[in-house]
């Protein structure tokens, strides 16, 4: 039984309920404003699948930061605990190694084809690209080799190392028995 008072009428209320959920409204902390976020989502954003707890790399210093619980968005306790366990596991994995390794599959700019339009910079989900002196540069530490920049570049001035368009075409031909 849930007992309460109707504040409009001043009458006591008694409700028989199978389950009661108490939820308070949430909004992001004002200190979280410096973290990367999408324009429509006020909470901090992550690098997304397959890294749902890794902070999106808005700045170089954010790499290796992991988010859990309400830092991402409102969550219930079991989901927050699961994410915290995942974040701790990722951190231990990184810290327990003698050396850090990064995949060689990263973007590479062909500078004589690059016009500096910045379209690839705008779409990079890892903020690994920047415009410097009218050309695009790649921060290979931030780049995850997703290929979004390659698909966006109208001049084919940016490719993913070890996964060029010719290599992908050859893989497709091999799979099709060509």
N, CA, C and O of each residue as an XYZ file, in Angstrom:
712
protein
N       0.843     -1.185      0.000
C       0.000      0.000      0.000
C       0.890      1.251      0.000
O       1.914      1.306      0.681
N       0.477      2.229     -0.768
C       1.156      3.513     -0.807
C       0.193      4.546     -0.247
O      -0.934      4.699     -0.717
N       0.674      5.257      0.780
C      -0.155      6.302      1.376
C       0.445      7.654      1.046
O       1.663      7.831      1.066
N      -0.424      8.606      0.743
C       0.034      9.953      0.425
C      -1.087     10.953      0.598
O      -2.166     10.633      1.098
N      -0.805     12.166      0.174
C      -1.786     13.245      0.279
C      -1.903     13.919     -1.069
O      -0.889     14.260     -1.677
N      -3.112     14.119     -1.546
C      -3.367     14.892     -2.759
C      -3.197     16.352     -2.384
O      -3.999     16.895     -1.624
N      -2.169     16.989     -2.905
C      -1.863     18.363     -2.489
C      -2.888     19.373     -2.989
O      -2.960     20.478     -2.451
N      -3.675     19.034     -3.990
C      -4.697     19.959     -4.492
C      -5.951     19.953     -3.618
O      -6.533     20.999     -3.331
N      -6.353     18.745     -3.201
C      -7.589     18.643     -2.410
C      -7.324     18.524     -0.920
O      -8.219     18.766     -0.111
N      -6.086     18.149     -0.541
C      -5.760     17.971      0.870
C      -6.244     16.651      1.437
O      -6.161     16.438      2.646
N      -6.752     15.755      0.591
C      -7.281     14.464      1.050
C      -6.184     13.412      1.057
O      -5.259     13.440      0.245
N      -6.314     12.475      2.007
C      -5.406     11.334      2.066
C      -5.685     10.386      0.904
O      -6.827     10.214      0.479
N      -4.604      9.774      0.399
C      -4.721      8.828     -0.715
C      -4.107      7.509     -0.281
O      -3.077      7.480      0.392
N      -4.750      6.420     -0.674
C      -4.242      5.083     -0.412
C      -4.319      4.304     -1.716
O      -5.393      4.165     -2.300
N      -3.156      3.787     -2.180
C      -3.104      3.074     -3.454
C      -2.491      1.696     -3.234
O      -1.414      1.572     -2.652
N      -3.192      0.654     -3.708
C      -2.643     -0.702     -3.686
C      -1.810     -0.875     -4.949
O      -2.343     -0.787     -6.055
N      -0.512     -1.118     -4.802
C       0.381     -1.211     -5.957
C       1.242     -2.466     -5.866
O       1.657     -2.871     -4.779
N       1.506     -3.078     -7.023
C       2.405     -4.224     -7.087
C       3.865     -3.771     -7.041
O       4.725     -4.452     -6.482
N       4.125     -2.603     -7.642
C       5.485     -2.091     -7.673
C       5.433     -0.564     -7.698
O       4.565      0.035     -8.333
N       6.386      0.049     -6.990
C       6.485      1.501     -6.963
C       7.889      1.879     -7.423
O       8.883      1.367     -6.909
N       7.954      2.772     -8.387
C       9.245      3.226     -8.903
C       9.387      4.701     -8.566
O       8.565      5.528     -8.957
N      10.443      5.009     -7.836
C      10.719      6.395     -7.503
C      11.864      6.865     -8.393
O      12.955      6.296     -8.358
N      11.621      7.889     -9.179
C      12.656      8.394    -10.077
C      12.680      9.913    -10.000
O      11.648     10.579    -10.072
N      13.856     10.423     -9.855
C      14.030     11.863     -9.798
C      14.588     12.337    -11.142
O      15.400     11.644    -11.757
N      14.165     13.487    -11.588
C      14.663     14.028    -12.848
C      16.163     14.281    -12.747
O      16.675     14.630    -11.683
N      16.857     14.101    -13.863
C      18.309     14.308    -13.885
C      18.670     15.256    -15.010
O      17.989     15.320    -16.034
N      19.739     15.983    -14.806
C      20.345     16.763    -15.865
C      21.852     16.680    -15.674
O      22.327     16.421    -14.568
N      22.609     16.900    -16.756
C      24.056     16.756    -16.645
C      24.662     17.789    -15.706
O      24.143     18.894    -15.556
N      25.751     17.416    -15.088
C      26.484     18.317    -14.217
C      27.030     19.486    -15.027
O      27.381     19.323    -16.195
N      27.102     20.639    -14.425
C      27.656     21.791    -15.141
C      29.124     21.588    -15.450
O      29.623     22.155    -16.423
N      29.828     20.806    -14.666
C      31.232     20.518    -14.932
C      31.429     19.613    -16.135
O      32.535     19.521    -16.668
N      30.372     18.946    -16.567
C      30.473     18.041    -17.716
C      30.407     18.791    -19.034
O      30.496     18.170    -20.093
N      30.254     20.097    -19.002
C      30.142     20.862    -20.237
C      31.406     20.806    -21.083
O      31.340     20.983    -22.300
N      32.542     20.566    -20.469
C      33.793     20.508    -21.216
C      33.981     19.192    -21.949
O      34.844     19.089    -22.820
N      33.186     18.181    -21.611
C      33.316     16.878    -22.244
C      32.656     16.899    -23.603
O      31.731     17.679    -23.828
N      33.125     16.036    -24.537
C      32.498     15.975    -25.852
C      31.066     15.480    -25.752
O      30.761     14.580    -24.969
N      30.207     16.063    -26.537
C      28.813     15.633    -26.568
C      28.246     15.932    -27.940
O      28.752     16.798    -28.655
N      27.210     15.224    -28.301
C      26.551     15.526    -29.565
C      25.630     16.716    -29.335
O      25.302     17.039    -28.193
N      25.214     17.363    -30.407
C      24.428     18.583    -30.266
C      23.041     18.320    -29.677
O      22.467     19.199    -29.036
N      22.510     17.140    -29.884
C      21.157     16.877    -29.408
C      21.117     16.122    -28.072
O      20.041     15.957    -27.497
N      22.244     15.672    -27.582
C      22.287     14.876    -26.349
C      23.126     15.622    -25.323
O      24.315     15.848    -25.551
N      22.537     16.008    -24.199
C      23.272     16.859    -23.253
C      24.323     16.138    -22.415
O      25.183     16.788    -21.821
N      24.271     14.808    -22.356
C      25.268     14.087    -21.558
C      26.519     13.862    -22.379
O      26.531     14.095    -23.588
N      27.563     13.411    -21.723
C      28.813     13.155    -22.425
C      28.629     12.008    -23.392
O      27.824     11.105    -23.167
N      29.389     12.057    -24.473
C      29.226     10.991    -25.456
C      30.424     10.063    -25.390
O      31.525     10.446    -24.994
N      30.169      8.843    -25.789
C      31.225      7.842    -25.808
C      31.638      7.592    -27.244
O      31.031      8.102    -28.185
N      32.671      6.807    -27.389
C      33.139      6.488    -28.723
C      32.152      5.583    -29.448
O      32.349      5.289    -30.627
N      31.111      5.141    -28.784
C      30.050      4.281    -29.291
C      30.566      2.880    -29.598
O      31.695      2.534    -29.248
N      29.745      2.090    -30.243
C      30.093      0.713    -30.487
C      31.359      0.650    -31.305
O      31.450      1.409    -32.270
N      32.338     -0.173    -31.020
C      32.332     -1.220    -30.018
C      32.927     -0.780    -28.683
O      33.348     -1.626    -27.894
N      32.970      0.501    -28.418
C      33.575      1.010    -27.190
C      32.563      1.842    -26.417
O      32.740      3.054    -26.295
N      31.514      1.230    -25.896
C      30.449      2.021    -25.278
C      30.828      2.715    -23.982
O      30.078      3.570    -23.510
N      31.968      2.375    -23.390
C      32.362      3.051    -22.148
C      33.543      3.985    -22.344
O      33.904      4.721    -21.426
N      34.158      3.970    -23.535
C      35.319      4.830    -23.774
C      34.838      6.212    -24.167
O      33.981      6.357    -25.038
N      35.388      7.222    -23.526
C      35.016      8.598    -23.829
C      35.356      8.923    -25.270
O      36.404      8.524    -25.778
N      34.471      9.645    -25.919
C      34.772     10.129    -27.263
C      35.919     11.110    -27.158
O      35.958     11.945    -26.255
N      36.828     11.008    -28.062
C      38.067     11.785    -27.956
C      37.885     13.202    -28.471
O      38.231     13.496    -29.615
N      37.355     14.066    -27.653
C      37.213     15.461    -28.039
C      38.536     16.179    -27.959
O      38.765     17.146    -28.686
N      39.397     15.726    -27.099
C      40.735     16.300    -26.936
C      41.682     15.136    -26.701
O      41.260     14.061    -26.276
N      42.951     15.351    -26.976
C      43.919     14.261    -26.802
C      43.927     13.740    -25.376
O      44.118     12.543    -25.161
N      43.722     14.613    -24.396
C      43.800     14.157    -23.008
C      42.629     13.263    -22.609
O      42.677     12.627    -21.555
N      41.563     13.199    -23.440
C      40.417     12.354    -23.124
C      40.637     10.896    -23.512
O      39.868     10.034    -23.087
N      41.659     10.596    -24.305
C      41.913      9.224    -24.725
C      42.291      8.414    -23.488
O      43.120      8.842    -22.685
N      41.685      7.258    -23.345
C      41.954      6.418    -22.180
C      41.045      6.729    -21.015
O      41.204      6.143    -19.944
N      40.097      7.633    -21.188
C      39.115      7.916    -20.137
C      37.872      7.085    -20.429
O      37.429      6.980    -21.573
N      37.327      6.504    -19.380
C      36.170      5.646    -19.540
C      35.013      6.210    -18.732
O      35.205      6.720    -17.628
N      33.820      6.117    -19.284
C      32.625      6.654    -18.648
C      31.732      5.513    -18.189
O      31.664      4.464    -18.830
N      31.055      5.730    -17.081
C      30.120      4.728    -16.587
C      28.982      5.424    -15.866
O      29.131      6.535    -15.356
N      27.853      4.752    -15.834
C      26.713      5.259    -15.073
C      26.178      6.573    -15.590
O      26.109      6.794    -16.799
N      25.798      7.447    -14.672
C      25.126      8.692    -15.010
C      26.043      9.702    -15.682
O      25.571     10.769    -16.073
N      27.327      9.417    -15.832
C      28.197     10.306    -16.594
C      27.791     10.303    -18.063
O      27.967     11.299    -18.765
N      27.247      9.182    -18.523
C      26.790      9.051    -19.909
C      25.363      9.541    -20.075
O      25.057     10.286    -21.006
N      24.507      9.131    -19.186
C      23.074      9.425    -19.269
C      22.414      8.821    -18.038
O      23.050      8.050    -17.319
N      21.159      9.154    -17.780
C      20.482      8.520    -16.639
C      20.463      7.006    -16.805
O      20.158      6.500    -17.885
N      20.787      6.288    -15.744
C      20.837      4.825    -15.790
C      20.306      4.255    -14.482
O      20.316      4.920    -13.446
N      19.847      3.022    -14.550
C      19.464      2.362    -13.308
C      20.714      1.753    -12.669
O      21.777      1.710    -13.289
N      20.581      1.292    -11.449
C      21.744      0.821    -10.691
C      22.427     -0.387    -11.347
O      23.651     -0.367    -11.476
N      21.717     -1.424    -11.765
C      22.418     -2.564    -12.379
C      23.208     -2.169    -13.632
O      24.316     -2.661    -13.846
N      22.647     -1.291    -14.453
C      23.359     -0.875    -15.666
C      24.595     -0.047    -15.311
O      25.645     -0.199    -15.936
N      24.474      0.823    -14.316
C      25.614      1.639    -13.880
C      26.719      0.753    -13.318
O      27.896      0.986    -13.593
N      26.356     -0.261    -12.534
C      27.344     -1.185    -11.959
C      28.025     -1.979    -13.072
O      29.240     -2.171    -13.038
N      27.261     -2.439    -14.049
C      27.847     -3.194    -15.163
C      28.826     -2.324    -15.945
O      29.908     -2.779    -16.316
N      28.446     -1.074    -16.192
C      29.353     -0.185    -16.914
C      30.601      0.130    -16.093
O      31.700      0.202    -16.643
N      30.445      0.315    -14.807
C      31.598      0.586    -13.949
C      32.564     -0.602    -13.962
O      33.781     -0.415    -13.977
N      32.026     -1.810    -13.956
C      32.878     -3.010    -14.037
C      33.622     -3.046    -15.366
O      34.808     -3.372    -15.409
N      32.927     -2.712    -16.448
C      33.560     -2.670    -17.763
C      34.647     -1.618    -17.836
O      35.717     -1.867    -18.391
N      34.383     -0.436    -17.279
C      35.376      0.649    -17.281
C      36.608      0.247    -16.473
O      37.739      0.481    -16.899
N      36.387     -0.355    -15.314
C      37.507     -0.794    -14.477
C      38.321     -1.872    -15.190
O      39.551     -1.869    -15.132
N      37.635     -2.789    -15.860
C      38.321     -3.851    -16.597
C      39.177     -3.283    -17.719
O      40.314     -3.713    -17.909
N      38.638     -2.315    -18.469
C      39.402     -1.692    -19.547
C      40.633     -0.970    -18.991
O      41.719     -1.054    -19.565
N      40.460     -0.269    -17.882
C      41.567      0.468    -17.280
C      42.658     -0.490    -16.806
O      43.844     -0.231    -17.010
N      42.258     -1.598    -16.174
C      43.239     -2.584    -15.698
C      43.973     -3.205    -16.882
O      45.180     -3.434    -16.812
N      43.263     -3.475    -17.955
C      43.890     -4.043    -19.152
C      44.974     -3.120    -19.684
O      46.055     -3.578    -20.053
N      44.693     -1.835    -19.725
C      45.674     -0.871    -20.225
C      46.850     -0.743    -19.260
O      48.008     -0.761    -19.678
N      46.552     -0.615    -17.984
C      47.598     -0.354    -16.995
C      48.478     -1.562    -16.690
O      49.583     -1.398    -16.174
N      48.017     -2.754    -16.994
C      48.790     -3.949    -16.671
C      49.801     -4.314    -17.760
O      50.586     -5.245    -17.581
N      49.791     -3.602    -18.874
C      50.709     -3.913    -19.969
C      52.021     -3.141    -19.820
O      52.046     -2.015    -19.322
N      53.104     -3.772    -20.263
C      54.400     -3.091    -20.276
C      54.467     -2.053    -21.386
O      55.099     -1.007    -21.237
N      53.804     -2.355    -22.508
C      53.782     -1.461    -23.663
C      52.362     -1.347    -24.176
O      51.570     -2.282    -24.053
N      52.041     -0.199    -24.749
C      50.737      0.000    -25.355
C      50.869     -0.145    -26.864
O      51.822      0.353    -27.464
N      49.918     -0.822    -27.465
C      49.921     -1.029    -28.902
C      48.669     -0.410    -29.496
O      47.620     -0.354    -28.854
N      48.794      0.051    -30.723
C      47.658      0.641    -31.431
C      47.598      0.010    -32.811
O      48.632     -0.258    -33.422
N      46.414     -0.222    -33.293
C      46.244     -0.836    -34.603
C      46.877      0.026    -35.697
O      46.749      1.250    -35.665
N      47.550     -0.590    -36.653
C      48.134      0.186    -37.752
C      47.091      0.629    -38.779
O      47.415      1.357    -39.717
N      45.865      0.202    -38.607
C      44.800      0.583    -39.527
C      44.288      1.967    -39.143
O      43.328      2.100    -38.384
N      44.943      2.990    -39.677
C      44.592      4.383    -39.386
C      44.529      5.170    -40.695
O      45.043      4.729    -41.723
N      43.898      6.333    -40.640
C      43.766      7.169    -41.829
C      45.103      7.763    -42.240
O      45.975      8.019    -41.410
N      45.242      7.974    -43.548
C      46.463      8.563    -44.118
C      46.025      9.551    -45.189
O      45.211      9.220    -46.050
N      46.570     10.776    -45.134
C      46.204     11.821    -46.090
C      47.201     11.831    -47.242
O      48.413     11.817    -47.027
N      46.683     11.855    -48.457
C      47.509     12.041    -49.645
C      47.508     13.545    -49.899
O      46.595     14.076    -50.531
N      48.536     14.223    -49.402
C      48.519     15.683    -49.306
C      48.375     16.397    -50.647
O      47.771     17.469    -50.700
N      48.910     15.836    -51.731
C      48.778     16.538    -53.009
C      47.353     16.462    -53.576
O      47.025     17.194    -54.511
N      46.511     15.592    -53.025
C      45.099     15.537    -53.436
C      44.190     16.321    -52.491
O      43.071     16.675    -52.863
N      44.657     16.593    -51.281
C      43.833     17.257    -50.262
C      43.689     18.744    -50.573
O      44.681     19.450    -50.754
N      42.440     19.211    -50.633
C      42.169     20.636    -50.871
C      41.893     21.386    -49.581
O      41.729     22.606    -49.599
N      41.840     20.676    -48.457
C      41.592     21.324    -47.167
C      40.150     21.737    -46.966
O      39.877     22.690    -46.236
N      39.217     21.037    -47.603
C      37.798     21.399    -47.475
C      37.274     21.150    -46.062
O      36.340     21.824    -45.628
N      37.862     20.191    -45.334
C      37.492     19.923    -43.950
C      36.277     19.026    -43.769
O      35.827     18.829    -42.640
N      35.731     18.474    -44.857
C      34.561     17.596    -44.721
C      34.889     16.377    -43.870
O      34.073     15.948    -43.055
N      36.072     15.824    -44.055
C      36.465     14.641    -43.289
C      36.658     14.983    -41.816
O      36.372     14.162    -40.944
N      37.138     16.184    -41.537
C      37.341     16.626    -40.155
C      35.998     16.696    -39.435
O      35.876     16.301    -38.276
N      34.995     17.206    -40.145
C      33.663     17.376    -39.549
C      32.983     16.054    -39.216
O      32.201     15.994    -38.267
N      33.259     14.990    -39.971
C      32.547     13.719    -39.761
C      33.303     12.713    -38.908
O      32.734     11.690    -38.527
N      34.558     12.970    -38.599
C      35.351     11.993    -37.838
C      34.772     11.805    -36.432
O      34.755     12.753    -35.646
N      34.297     10.601    -36.105
C      33.695     10.382    -34.787
C      34.713     10.357    -33.650
O      34.333     10.416    -32.480
N      36.002     10.270    -33.978
C      37.037     10.207    -32.957
C      37.830     11.513    -32.846
O      38.782     11.598    -32.070
N      37.441     12.521    -33.616
C      38.132     13.810    -33.631
C      39.629     13.633    -33.855
O      40.445     14.314    -33.234
N      39.982     12.713    -34.751
C      41.379     12.406    -35.025
C      41.951     13.253    -36.160
O      43.155     13.217    -36.415
N      41.102     14.008    -36.836
C      41.551     14.812    -37.965
C      41.506     16.288    -37.618
O      40.652     16.735    -36.853
N      42.440     17.040    -38.191
C      42.471     18.491    -37.970
C      42.990     19.169    -39.229
O      43.716     18.565    -40.018
N      42.613     20.422    -39.410
C      43.134     21.225    -40.515
C      44.330     22.020    -40.022
O      44.235     22.753    -39.039
N      45.457     21.871    -40.711
C      46.657     22.641    -40.393
C      47.273     23.120    -41.690
O      47.565     22.322    -42.580
N      47.466     24.400    -41.794
C      48.058     25.005    -42.990
C      47.329     24.603    -44.270
O      47.956     24.339    -45.296
N      46.014     24.561    -44.199
C      45.210     24.269    -45.383
C      45.164     22.813    -45.789
O      44.644     22.494    -46.858
N      45.689     21.924    -44.975
C      45.672     20.487    -45.266
C      45.181     19.740    -44.033
O      45.276     20.232    -42.909
N      44.661     18.562    -44.266
C      44.185     17.727    -43.168
C      45.353     16.922    -42.605
O      46.172     16.389    -43.354
N      45.420     16.841    -41.281
C      46.419     16.006    -40.618
C      45.695     14.970    -39.771
O      44.565     15.188    -39.333
N      46.350     13.852    -39.548
C      45.766     12.738    -38.799
C      46.536     12.536    -37.505
O      47.762     12.426    -37.517
N      45.819     12.486    -36.389
C      46.419     12.083    -35.120
C      46.224     10.573    -35.033
O      45.128     10.102    -34.729
N      47.284      9.817    -35.298
C      47.174      8.360    -35.388
C      46.834      7.706    -34.054
O      46.350      6.574    -34.035
N      47.072      8.385    -32.952
C      46.715      7.831    -31.642
C      45.205      7.839    -31.466
O      44.639      6.912    -30.887
N      44.550      8.882    -31.962
C      43.091      8.982    -31.817
C      42.347      8.201    -32.889
O      41.235      7.729    -32.652
N      42.947      8.057    -34.062
C      42.273      7.412    -35.192
C      42.032      5.930    -34.912
O      42.923      5.216    -34.451
N      40.815      5.485    -35.199
C      40.465      4.078    -35.011
C      40.276      3.347    -36.335
O      39.885      2.180    -36.350
N      40.552      4.032    -37.452
C      40.477      3.379    -38.757
C      39.086      3.004    -39.195
O      38.913      2.012    -39.903
N      38.082      3.771    -38.795
C      36.690      3.434    -39.122
C      36.356      3.673    -40.592
O      35.445      3.037    -41.123
N      37.081      4.584    -41.265
C      36.864      4.833    -42.686
C      35.808      5.879    -43.003
O      35.512      6.113    -44.175
N      35.238      6.511    -41.994
C      34.232      7.541    -42.243
C      34.818      8.673    -43.081
O      34.155      9.198    -43.975
N      36.047      9.043    -42.792
C      36.705     10.118    -43.534
C      36.903      9.728    -44.996
O      36.718     10.554    -45.889
N      37.275      8.484    -45.240
C      37.495      8.000    -46.595
C      36.219      8.064    -47.411
O      36.238      8.455    -48.578
N      35.121      7.683    -46.801
C      33.838      7.700    -47.500
C      33.364      9.114    -47.779
O      32.595      9.332    -48.715
N      33.804     10.074    -46.988
C      33.352     11.457    -47.129
C      34.171     12.248    -48.134
O      33.636     13.138    -48.797
N      35.444     11.947    -48.260
C      36.347     12.733    -49.101
C      35.982     12.591    -50.582
O      35.993     11.491    -51.134
N      35.663     13.717    -51.206
C      35.255     13.708    -52.617
C      36.436     13.490    -53.563
O      36.248     13.053    -54.699
N      37.642     13.790    -53.106
C      38.833     13.684    -53.952
C      39.652     12.427    -53.677
O      40.723     12.251    -54.258
N      39.165     11.556    -52.802
C      39.904     10.354    -52.393
C      41.288     10.702    -51.878
O      42.260      9.993    -52.137
N      41.363     11.816    -51.137
C      42.643     12.281    -50.616
C      42.971     11.677    -49.270
O      44.045     11.931    -48.723
N      42.074     10.889    -48.729
C      42.344     10.256    -47.445
C      41.927      8.794    -47.540
O      40.836      8.469    -48.009
N      42.812      7.930    -47.089
C      42.560      6.494    -47.128
C      42.938      5.891    -45.791
O      43.667      6.498    -45.006
N      42.445      4.713    -45.543
C      42.817      3.988    -44.333
C      43.958      3.056    -44.683
O      43.830      2.221    -45.578
N      45.092      3.195    -43.972
C      46.248      2.332    -44.222
C      45.835      0.879    -44.043
O      45.081      0.547    -43.128
N      46.322      0.036    -44.899
C      46.054     -1.408    -44.870
C      44.605     -1.751    -45.182
O      44.181     -2.893    -45.003
N      43.843     -0.760    -45.649
C      42.449     -1.002    -46.013
C      42.030      0.000    -47.095
O      40.989      0.647    -46.981
N      42.855      0.121    -48.147
C      42.584      1.078    -49.215
C      41.426      0.587    -50.074
O      40.996     -0.560    -49.953
N      40.929      1.454    -50.932
C      39.818      1.076    -51.803
C      40.194     -0.085    -52.711
O      39.376     -0.973    -52.953
N      41.419     -0.088    -53.212
C      41.872     -1.205    -54.057
C      41.932     -2.504    -53.272
O      41.555     -3.557    -53.785
N      42.404     -2.438    -52.029
C      42.480     -3.644    -51.201
C      41.081     -4.178    -50.901
O      40.869     -5.390    -50.919
N      40.134     -3.299    -50.628
C      38.756     -3.722    -50.347
C      38.163     -4.363    -51.599
O      37.489     -5.389    -51.507
N      38.408     -3.765    -52.775
C      37.896     -4.329    -54.028
C      38.478     -5.726    -54.259
O      37.764     -6.634    -54.685
N      39.772     -5.898    -53.979
C      40.398     -7.213    -54.114
C      39.801     -8.236    -53.151
O      39.610     -9.398    -53.511
N      39.506     -7.798    -51.925
C      38.874     -8.709    -50.956
C      37.496     -9.142    -51.426
O      37.129    -10.310    -51.289
N      36.729     -8.205    -51.980
C      35.395     -8.535    -52.473
C      35.511     -9.511    -53.636
O      34.774    -10.495    -53.699
N      36.430     -9.243    -54.553
C      36.637    -10.165    -55.695
C      37.035    -11.545    -55.216
O      36.556    -12.541    -55.759
N      37.896    -11.634    -54.216
C      38.327    -12.928    -53.689
C      37.151    -13.682    -53.063
O      37.026    -14.897    -53.216
N      36.286    -12.936    -52.352
C      35.120    -13.581    -51.723
C      34.119    -14.074    -52.769
O      33.453    -15.091    -52.574
N      34.023    -13.347    -53.870
C      33.087    -13.726    -54.928
C      33.664    -14.748    -55.889
O      33.011    -15.151    -56.852
N      34.891    -15.163    -55.620
C      35.532    -16.183    -56.448
C      36.094    -15.644    -57.743
O      36.254    -16.387    -58.711
N      36.398    -14.350    -57.771
C      36.894    -13.724    -59.015
C      38.329    -13.729    -59.180
O      38.837    -13.231    -60.185
